[in-house]
């Protein structure tokens, strides 16, 4: 087949055949189709989309580009969760051990930072020694022993998605419903899970800015999951302000540890509990006491102990859990203060993600290394009343040259107005 002709057809909005899509996926996975041609194809999909038939073939081929795990020999309910990404979203680090404490098995395979959003793997790797690259054999053994794994894609699991994921991040093709849906679902369905809960973010800090787009993405993924035999549901949750206070890598690990102690930000705890509730409900294990039970497991140390066990099993320094100051620390800190009196509104939360990226907490190219120590603490919430001179953010940085562009991004992310803005909801809608 002719790769250029496939690109031209998609650029013109024509429907590609199953053979053409399979040829393209297989060629890229095997290395015979180069990045520059795949970049052109991704941009064509970004503008022209995919039909339902194309998306089904594309996702199926990505799923079967590697091994599809069979975990039926491991007892218990295997359930996972995936977030479409947001600013300060460290929920996976809390949710996985909390779900295990509640009786579930969580074979979680996560991703790295994408666009302006952080990645679970990058956060975990800020824990000294933490290994996200377990073999499939080690993955199965740890799941059987501890009930949870927190790893990245291996060369055996959806390798097509692993390559496409990194390329989308640096080619401006992230915010595309068929590419997001196929990426998430191919990776998650390859895990061997029994059911899946999706956290679909909506708002200025999400990839989906409108309710219509977020709901379309959620329903697209739900349809894929259900058609492939994996019961799937979604919560549509707010991303018109940061989730929690910490935006970065090591500092989000610290906030996760605080939450696992029952001492974290209320919104982080609330969304974690809500998502685990849905995971339990999908397996028939939820009742009217579930939320109280989950909050109790955050406060009695149950969930934190499981997180400690996971960190130890995957080579991480467990001393960082008792003393988060042992996590990577920045050389410099400074404060960003309010320039006037008024009420806080975040017209463009994505800029806070880009502010962290300016500091080195994210990637501009596939080869960039993450600086785990840098990031932001946000000390204000949507609708909060502030006075001129109040501290809005603490900036943690290592390279002085990154400070000014970071501050410019912060300025573009926040607005102080004279009237109180409309109240936001944390969870907008459940979709089944």
PEFENDA-V458572 format. One record per helix or strand of 2 or more residues. SS is the DSSP state (helix for helix, strand for strand). FROM is the first residue (numbers start at 0). TO is the last residue. If there is no record, write none. Layout:
ss-><SS | SS>
from-><FROM | FROM>
to-><TO | TO>
//
This chain:
ss-><helix | helix | helix | helix | strand | helix | strand | helix | helix | strand | helix | helix | strand | helix | strand | strand | helix | helix | helix | helix | helix | helix | strand | strand | helix | strand | strand | strand | helix | strand | strand>
from-><2 | 17 | 34 | 51 | 77 | 90 | 104 | 119 | 135 | 147 | 158 | 176 | 194 | 210 | 230 | 245 | 249 | 265 | 289 | 301 | 318 | 323 | 331 | 341 | 349 | 374 | 384 | 390 | 400 | 414 | 426>
to-><10 | 29 | 47 | 62 | 82 | 100 | 109 | 123 | 145 | 151 | 168 | 188 | 201 | 226 | 237 | 247 | 259 | 281 | 298 | 312 | 321 | 325 | 336 | 344 | 358 | 377 | 385 | 396 | 412 | 416 | 430>
//
